[in-house]
Amino acid sequence: MGGKDRLREYRGKRDFGRTREPQGRSRAAGDEPRFVVQIHDASTLHFDFRLQVDDVLKSWSVPKGPSDDPHDKRLAVPTEDHPLEYEEFEGVIARGEYGGGTVIVWDGGTYEPLSHDRKGRPVDFGESLERGHATFRLRGSKLRGEYALTRIRAGRDGDREAWLLVKAGKRRAGGHGTPDPRRARSARTGRTLAQVAADGDAE
């Protein structure tokens, strides 16, 4: 399926005359897949965790945010695929629009797919997600090391699909745990949610 079809739900939810979010124009993918973690102060304050899979960002809403503590099991609820350009999006989504609120880029970088079958053979990362379990190594400025996403509930009978995002191994020295989203600063601009919101109101 082409990238245009994969972004149909994303585009259908947004009025690009009112939001500065990217529409998803073609963009060449790099050698290593990318990831981004955004803090989103919308109707509920949450983190958005996104992994590049082919030509889109597969996305999950993580209410409590990712953690580098292996004891923290974070609920992750899938959302629509986003365009690759969304990795760099930071700003204010207009009130009344889908996802209206403030967004900052908390962390980002590249990741290494690690999924394999029971015989140790590599498995296509997109396929491993479809099967419901994928492992990967993050190389961000804040999140580093091996993580896993595991589906714990299929989206049937009116229930929303649910996953767990968990760090593998031991918590690294100097780790961040779970950040306070109100005090967290953008990895791109050093601004807080409040500062981005104030700048957006002034525009």
Disulfide bonds with the S-S distance in Angstrom:
none
